[in-house]
Amino acid sequence: MATETGSELDGDAAVAVGLGDPRRLLRGALGVAGFLAVWYVVALGSPAYVVPSPVAVAEAFASELASGDMTAALFQSVRHWIPGTVVGTALGVGAGVALGWSRLLDDLTAPLVRTLRPVPPLALIGFAIAWFGINDWGAAFIIAVGAFWINFYAAYGAVEGVSEDLLDVGRTLGVRGDLDAVRSIVLPAATPGIMTGIRTGLGRCWMLVVASEIFGVPGVGREIIRASNNLRVDQAIAYILVLSLMYLLVDVAFRAVERRVLVWRA
C-alpha cells in the first residue's frame, strides 16, 4: 500500500510539472531555450555588471555551490522560511475561516483588519528588530506577516462563498451548531479556495526571504543584496535562481498533495 501511494504521489508530481505530457514538456524546453538565446545576445552588447551572460551566471552558480557558501545561505534561509510560512499560514487560515463564518467576529475586527492590511511587511522591519533581534525569528516574523494576509483573505473568501444551499441540505440531514456546520460542510466546501491561498502564500514567502534578510540576517536574500552592492550581478542572479528552484520544488510538491486532497473534484 505504501509503495502504491508513493507511486501515485510521484505520478501527481510529474503531472504537476507537465512531465505527463511530452508536448507540454517540449514547448517548455523551447521557451527556456528561446529565453536563454535572447539573454545571450543582449549580454554580448552589455557590460558584465549590467547584463551578465548565461554562461557567467552558470559559472558563478557553480563556484558558489562548490565553495559551500550557497548551501550555507540556503540552509539559513530555510531556517526562517519554514517557521514563518507555517505560522503565518496556520494563523491566516484559522482567522479567515473564523471571520468568514462569524458575522459578529467579522464586524468586531473589520476596522482593525482594514487598518493593518495595507501595511507592507517591509514596514515592520523595525518592529522585527526591536521584538526579536537580528536573527532567524525576526526574519520569520516578516515572512509570517506576508503569509498571514494571503491565507487570511483566501480562506475568508472561500468560506463566504460556501453556498447557502449546501448549508440548508446539511441542516436537513441533521447538522446542528456552528462547529458542526464548519467541520462537516464549510471546510470541505472551502478547501479548494484555501488550498489555492496556501499555494500562493508558499511562493510569496520565498519572495519575502529577500525582504526578511535585508536587515542583516544571514541567508540567500542577504547574499543577493551583497552581490548587487558589489556589482556582482552574475552572482546575484545565481542566488535568485536558488530561490526560483526552491519555489519550483515546493510548488510541485504542494500541487501533488493538492491533487490528492482534492481528488473528489476530478
HUSUL-V15178 format. One record per pair of residues at least 24 apart in sequence whose C-alpha atoms are under 7 Angstrom apart, sorted by the first residue. I is the first residue (numbers start at 1). GAP is how many residues later the second one is. D is the distance in whole Angstrom. If there is no record, write none. Layout:
# HUSUL-V15178
((I	GAP	D) (I	GAP	D))
This chain:
# HUSUL-V15178
((9	247	6) (12	244	5) (12	247	7) (13	239	6) (13	240	6) (13	243	5) (16	236	6) (16	239	6) (16	240	6) (17	235	6) (49	182	6) (49	183	6) (49	184	6) (50	183	7) (52	181	7) (52	182	6) (56	178	6) (57	177	5) (57	178	7) (57	180	7) (57	181	6) (60	174	6) (60	175	5) (60	178	6) (61	174	7) (61	177	5) (73	145	7) (73	146	4) (73	147	5) (74	145	6) (74	146	6) (76	142	6) (76	143	5) (77	132	7) (77	142	5) (77	143	6) (79	57	7) (80	56	5) (80	57	7) (80	59	6) (80	60	5) (81	59	6) (81	62	7) (81	128	7) (83	57	6) (84	56	4) (84	57	6) (84	59	5) (84	60	4) (85	58	6) (85	59	6) (85	62	6) (85	117	7) (85	120	6) (87	57	6) (88	56	4) (88	57	6) (88	59	5) (88	60	4) (89	58	6) (89	59	5) (89	62	6) (89	109	7) (91	57	6) (92	56	4) (92	57	6) (92	59	5) (92	60	4) (93	58	5) (93	59	5) (93	62	5) (95	57	6) (96	56	4) (96	57	6) (96	59	5) (96	60	4) (97	58	6) (97	59	6) (97	62	6) (99	57	7) (100	56	5) (100	57	7) (100	59	5) (100	60	5) (101	58	6) (101	59	7) (121	24	6) (121	25	6) (122	89	6) (134	82	7) (134	83	6) (135	82	6) (136	81	7) (139	73	5) (139	74	6) (142	70	6) (143	62	6) (143	65	6) (143	66	7) (143	69	7) (146	59	7) (147	54	5) (147	58	6) (150	47	6) (150	51	6) (151	46	5) (151	47	6) (151	50	7) (154	39	6) (154	40	6) (154	43	5) (155	38	7) (155	39	5) (158	32	5) (158	35	5) (158	36	6) (159	27	6) (159	31	5) (162	24	6) (162	27	6) (162	28	7) (199	52	7) (203	44	6) (206	37	7) (206	41	7))
